[in-house]
Amino acid sequence: MTPHSHDALIHRLSRIEGQVRALKMLLANETEVDCAQTLFQVKAATNGLKRFAEAFAGQYVDRCLAQKKPTAHLARELETIINTAFTLS
C-alpha cells in the first residue's frame, strides 16, 4: 500500500466518522428529529463504509499480487477476501 493510498483510506474513514457524528447530533436533539435528514446520514455513512471496504480490499489484492506469493497461498488469501467482502451484508 503506497503512502498516498493509505492517506486516501484514512480520509475515507474520517469522512465516515464525520457522518456518524452528524447522526449523533441529529438524534441528540430529541424534540426536533428530522427523519429524512437522519436517514440520509445513515445512508451516507453506510455507503461510505462500503466504498472504504471496496477500496481497502482492492489495495490488499494489489499488495498480495505484488508480493508474488506462492499460488496456493495467494488463492487462499483471495478467497478469504472475496468471502469476507460478500458476506458483510
C-alpha positions in Angstrom: 0.0 0.0 0.0 1.5 3.3 -1.0 1.5 6.3 1.4 -0.9 8.0 -1.0 -3.4 5.1 -0.9 -3.0 4.8 2.8 -3.8 8.5 3.2 -6.9 8.1 0.9 -8.2 5.3 3.1 -7.7 7.4 6.3 -9.5 10.3 4.5 -12.4 8.0 3.8 -12.6 6.9 7.4 -12.5 10.5 8.6 -15.5 11.3 6.3 -17.4 8.4 7.7 -16.5 9.4 11.2 -18.0 12.9 10.4 -21.2 11.4 9.1 -21.6 9.3 12.2 -21.0 12.4 14.4 -23.7 14.2 12.4 -26.1 11.3 13.1 -25.4 11.5 16.8 -26.1 15.3 16.7 -29.3 14.8 14.8 -30.5 12.2 17.3 -29.3 14.2 20.4 -32.0 16.8 19.6 -34.9 14.5 20.5 -37.6 17.2 20.1 -36.7 18.1 16.6 -35.6 14.8 14.9 -35.5 15.3 11.1 -36.3 11.8 10.0 -35.4 12.4 6.3 -32.1 14.1 7.2 -31.3 11.3 9.7 -32.0 8.6 7.1 -29.9 10.5 4.6 -26.9 10.5 7.0 -27.4 6.8 7.7 -27.3 6.0 4.0 -24.2 8.3 3.5 -22.3 6.6 6.3 -23.3 3.1 5.2 -22.3 3.8 1.6 -19.1 5.4 2.7 -18.1 2.4 4.7 -19.0 0.1 1.8 -16.7 2.2 -0.5 -14.0 2.1 2.1 -14.2 -1.7 2.3 -14.1 -2.0 -1.5 -11.0 0.4 -1.7 -9.2 -1.4 1.1 -9.9 -4.9 -0.4 -8.7 -3.7 -3.8 -5.5 -2.3 -2.4 -5.0 -5.5 -0.4 -5.3 -7.6 -3.5 -2.9 -5.4 -5.3 -0.4 -5.8 -2.5 -0.8 -9.6 -2.4 -0.2 -9.8 -6.2 2.9 -7.5 -5.9 4.4 -9.7 -3.2 4.4 -12.7 -5.6 3.3 -15.2 -3.0 3.1 -18.9 -3.9 -0.1 -19.5 -6.0 -1.8 -21.7 -3.4 -1.3 -19.2 -0.6 -2.4 -16.3 -2.8 -5.5 -18.2 -3.9 -6.4 -18.8 -0.2 -6.0 -15.2 0.6 -8.0 -14.0 -2.4 -10.8 -16.5 -1.4 -10.8 -15.1 2.1 -11.0 -11.5 0.8 -13.9 -12.4 -1.6 -15.8 -14.3 1.1 -15.4 -11.5 3.6 -16.4 -8.8 1.1 -19.6 -10.5 0.1 -20.7 -11.7 3.5 -20.7 -8.3 5.1 -24.4 -7.7 4.4 
